[in-house]
Each structure stands twice: as structure tokens, then as C-alpha cells.
Amino acid sequence: MSDIRLKPPPIDRFVRPISEPSLGGFSAAHGRAELGLAGVAGPSESEPTADIPLPLFWYDPPWHHADIQRRLLVAQIVGDFGVTVNVLHRELQGDNAEWGEATWSRMATHRSDRLGWTLEDAQSARIIELRLGMNRDERGGYSYQSEQLGMWLDHDSEYPVEPLRPEPLMFPPEWSDLSQMGSKVTQLRRLGCGAVYVSIDDGSVESALPAIAAAEADGIIVRFDKCPLASLMAYRRWAATHAASRRPRLWLAGGALTAEEAVKCFALGASAISIDSICDRWLLGDNGSELSIAERSAMNLGFNMGPTPQQRLSGNVQRTLSEFCRAIAAQVQSLAVTRLDDLTADHLIGVQ
């Protein structure tokens, strides 16, 4: 992405200071999240501001690294901010914890091995992800952790709750090729009212995108490791020869994109980006919500230490996500644009 640059701001942006990027509309943003998070209201009669509609999603949360209470808390806080959260119904159940239906935008993954999938996911998720391929572990192999299986499988299941190494299937075993994707997309859409997105690895974009479009999926999620530029350019080449009404929306999952890189992705055709590198730490314990030794000592002496750990975590989430969105909004404003949907490759330098 470093070979592509944002165009310099128009000259009047230097002589007329702009207001702080608006974060208005965030509380309602999740209502639009399921179909690509289209831009919201245009500029007002006063100084225009960039109203970012949260084109962000949490693609692959490490739920198995946290206990059920923390899963429930983090999912609620991040979801309420407007981020689309990928979580299965079974991942927020356990230890007698009850979870009602989410009021925020939820994605549910339908894996080729069906692990964790329930009818509740099909009926209540706003986005159903039909995942082609399987997650790789830290060593590059295809496997699941025992904690993950413990969340996904019933305790009386015939499957052992221990690490498995399933075959690295590109698609479900009942398919003979990708041309059968259409029947699965239709089936999932009939089960619920959510959009159906198909996810693939970045090396499969050119081969899988025609089949995804033919299946009339609502979107495509491309998983990348370091740089999404090759996938973006492959999508642009395909989109240039197809009508806009036939193009599935493009979401990008992977890496740790900066605000500037995110804006470049939006300008090149992406509708949303994942922010796993930001959100994962709230399940892994790096959240700053625990009391220090000094604070615990003061509390034992009767001093009021203010917010609870839950309130501190909520504040941390709100502050971190707000700062990231403000950084995106500032980059958008510098291009004299007020909506993400108005970004195009014309706002970039170095695009072939």
C-alpha cells in the first residue's frame, strides 16, 4: 500500500480550518452494517464534516481465550459501538450464562465442517458468512483448539473435545466444485433474513469471485495476511467488466491497517475493513481494566476508586474505537469528501 498515496488536500483546506471530524450517527450505524455500511447524510450547510458510518467489523474474535462473562461483556460493548461482530450463538453460552438476541449487528460463520453452527445463527444473524477454506493456526496448519471445540460442540457430542486437524477443504465436502455455491447461498438466505457473504483467502479472488457473483451472494470477504492491494486490484479488474448491480460488496479481513491505509482501501472499492488487531486484546486480557496494587490497597482502606472494571473496559473500547474513527474521518476530510461512498481511485496517486 505504500506505493499508493492519498492526493494532497485542496488548498482551501489549509487556509480554512476544519472542525473536528464528526462521529455523529454511530449509535444508529449498526442498523446499516449488514449490507456494506453505506454512507450517511451528506454535508450540512455549514462547514462539511466527514460522517463515518463505521465501516468496521470484528472478523475472527478469539472467544476461546476468555471466559463466558467476559465474552458477553466485550461483545456487547463493541457491538453497541456499531462494529459488526462475528460470533456464534454457542460462543456466548455456557456456565449457565443466558444470552438473548443481540441488538447490534452480528455476523455468524458457517464453516465447511459445520462446527458451532446452529439454526439460531441462521435465523438471527444480520450477516451469514459462508467460509471457504479453514482458519490456519499459528504454525500455518489447519486445526482448532480444544477450547474452541468446547464452545462449539455439545457436551454429549460424539466428537472428542481435543484438538482436531480437519482436511483443508476449500468448500463443503458435498460440493463437487464452486458452481454449487448458489444452492447453498439460497438455502442460507431462506433460513434467515440476513445477508450472505462468502469469505475466501486472498489467493483465490480471481478464481472464486465469478462463482460468488453467479451465486448472487451479497458480498465477499477476502482474508489477507499483510497487504490487501493485490486482492483489491483483482476485484477492480473484475468489477470493471460487470454492472454495479451484479457486484458483491468487498470486505477485507486481516492485517493491521492504519487509518490512511483504510481510506486507500475504501477508495479502491472496499466497503468495510476488519479491526481484529484492535479488538482482540480485549479478549486476551490487555485492556487496562484491572485494579493496580495501589488501587486495591486504597479500596481496602475505604477509598472510592471510581469506575468498576467493566466501566473501565467500556471506556477503553469507546476511546480506542473513537480515536481510530476520528483518524479515518480526518483523512477523508483532507480529500474534501464527506462520505466514504464518494471516495474513488481518483483520490489516490499511483493507481495503475
Secondary structure by P-SEA (a helix, b strand, c coil): ccccccccccaaaaaccccccccccccccccccccccccccccccccccccccccccccccccccccaaaaaaaaaaaaaacccccccccccccccccccccccbbbbbbccccccccccccccccbbbbccbbbbccccbbbbcaaaaaaccccccccccccccccccccccccccccaaaaaaaaaaaaccbbbbbbbccccccccaaaaaaacccbbbbbbcccaaaaaaaaaaaaaacccccccbbbbbcccccaaaaaaaaaacccbbbccccccccccccccccccaaaaaaaaacccccccaaaaaaaaaaaaaaaaaaaaaaaaaaaccccccccccccccccc
